[in-house]
């Protein structure tokens, strides 16, 4: 099932204070970036973030879910209605995220 553009826009609205969040559509889903680094995505109208230590510290009870078959597990963010929490989560994760790969 593909994710809706409405859900994407809702999540992006929650993240407006960060000023540097972008996305890329990919096969009906959306990959989310903060300052050029992938921090998560929207899969089947669920916000999933990378399983990094900062995310685990802020969401110790978060469920691990597969964004799609064959992928690594990610953490489900249930507090999408809390913009302050969401922005804090993404900012805290930034240092733990891998740098983007250089294109050849």
N, C-alpha and C positions, 0 to 999 in steps of 0.2 A: 504494500500500500504506500503510495507516495504521500509526502507531507504537504500540507496546505500552505499556500502563500500567506494566508491570514495568520497562521500560527507563527511563521517566520517573522512577520511584521510585528506581532505582539512581543516576541522575544527581543527583537532588535530595539523596539521602543523601550523595553526595560533596561537595555544596555546603553541608551543614549548618553548618560553622563560620562562614559568612557571615551567618547569621541573618536576612537580608532578601531571600531569593530566593523568587519566586512564579512561578506559571505560569497560563496560560489555554489551555484546549482550543479548537482551531479546526480544524474539518473533518478530524478524525482525527489531527491533529498537535498540537504543544504549543509555544506561544510562551513564552519564559523572560524574566523580569524580575529585575533587581537594583536595589534601592532605587528602584523605579518606572520604571526605564529598560529598554527591550528590549535584551538583549545577544545573543540568539540564539534557537534553538529546536531541537526534536527533530522531525526529518523522516525518515520511513522508518527509524526506529531508528538514526539518525545524529545526533550532536550537532554542529550547525553554529552558528558565531558570526559576528557582523557583521565585515566586512572593514575594521577600523580599524587605525591605526598601531600601537597597543599590542599588538594581537593578532598583527600581522605580525612585530613585533619578537620576540615570545616563540615564535612558530611560523613561522620563515622558510621552512620547506620544506612548509608546509601546502598541501594540495590545495584548489583553489577548486571548489565544487560548487553546483549549483542546488538550492535546497530544493524547488522545484516549477517547472513550466514558466511562463515569463514573469517570474520573480522575478530579483532581483539575485543575483550569485554571493556565496556565503558561504564561510568557512573551515571545513574539516572538522577537528574535534578528535579526534585518535586517542588521546590520553593520558587517556581518561576513567577509567581505573583509578587514576590518580595524583591523589588528592584535594588534596594540597598544591599541585600544579601547577595544577589546575583552579581552585581558589579564588584563587590568585595571578593567574591569567589574567583572571578576571572582575573582580577588584579593579582590576587595571591598566587594563582597558578602560573602566572607569566614566567617567573624565573625557573620553574620546573619544566617548562615546555622546551622541546628540542627546537633548535634554530631551523629555519627553512632550508631545504636542500638547494644548492646552486644548480641552475640549469646550464647544460653544456652548450 
